[in-house]
Amino acid sequence: MPKTKKTPVKELGASALSQIAPTGKFIACFMPDSCIYQIGAPTSDRESAFVLCSEYRGMDVGIQIFNDKGEPQIFGGKLKPID
């Protein structure tokens, strides 16, 4: 069975500041424990960040997307509606 290559991750730590994306961007993250890991680079598109999260969906880790205010964008496995 061929192995699939996952997007590189970067450890962000466990502080609340770890959940804030750069201005105008979104960060895809997974949380295997109390530490947050960013998947790939920040993106300006929530759907692109959601695709990055899909690499870790189904594993025993939490996934989330954060915006530049630190607000979560995934609820119940779906993207939060845009106001």
MOKAWO-V223210 format. One record per residue. N is the residue number from 1. RES is the residue in three letters. PSI is psi in whole degrees, 0 to 359 (999 if undefined). OMEGA is omega in radians with two decimals (* if undefined). Layout:
N;RES;PSI;OMEGA  N;RES;PSI;OMEGA
This chain:
1;MET;125;-3.10  2;PRO;144;3.11  3;LYS;139;3.08  4;THR;139;-3.13  5;LYS;128;3.14  6;LYS;154;3.07  7;THR;138;3.12  8;PRO;148;3.13  9;VAL;161;3.11  10;LYS;130;3.12  11;GLU;128;3.13  12;LEU;339;-3.13  13;GLY;195;-3.05  14;ALA;1;-3.10  15;SER;160;3.12  16;ALA;333;3.11  17;LEU;340;3.11  18;SER;342;-3.06  19;GLN;8;-3.10  20;ILE;120;3.11  21;ALA;160;3.03  22;PRO;158;-3.11  23;THR;127;3.11  24;GLY;11;-3.08  25;LYS;171;3.05  26;PHE;145;3.06  27;ILE;132;3.05  28;ALA;132;-3.07  29;CYS;156;2.92  30;PHE;153;-3.03  31;MET;92;3.14  32;PRO;343;3.13  33;ASP;221;-3.13  34;SER;355;-3.12  35;CYS;143;3.13  36;ILE;135;3.09  37;TYR;128;3.09  38;GLN;134;3.12  39;ILE;116;3.12  40;GLY;200;-3.11  41;ALA;158;3.04  42;PRO;147;-3.11  43;THR;154;3.13  44;SER;2;-3.06  45;ASP;122;-3.14  46;ARG;323;-3.12  47;GLU;322;3.08  48;SER;319;3.09  49;ALA;323;3.12  50;PHE;322;3.09  51;VAL;318;3.10  52;LEU;320;3.12  53;CYS;330;-3.07  54;SER;337;3.10  55;GLU;335;-3.08  56;TYR;355;3.11  57;ARG;140;-3.13  58;GLY;345;3.04  59;MET;172;-3.11  60;ASP;54;3.11  61;VAL;152;3.04  62;GLY;144;3.06  63;ILE;152;-3.14  64;GLN;155;3.00  65;ILE;134;3.10  66;PHE;144;3.07  67;ASN;189;-3.09  68;ASP;359;3.04  69;LYS;0;-3.12  70;GLY;15;-3.12  71;GLU;132;3.10  72;PRO;147;-3.09  73;GLN;353;3.14  74;ILE;126;3.09  75;PHE;126;3.14  76;GLY;31;3.12  77;GLY;4;-3.13  78;LYS;155;3.08  79;LEU;138;3.08  80;LYS;138;3.09  81;PRO;144;3.10  82;ILE;132;-3.13  83;ASP;999;*
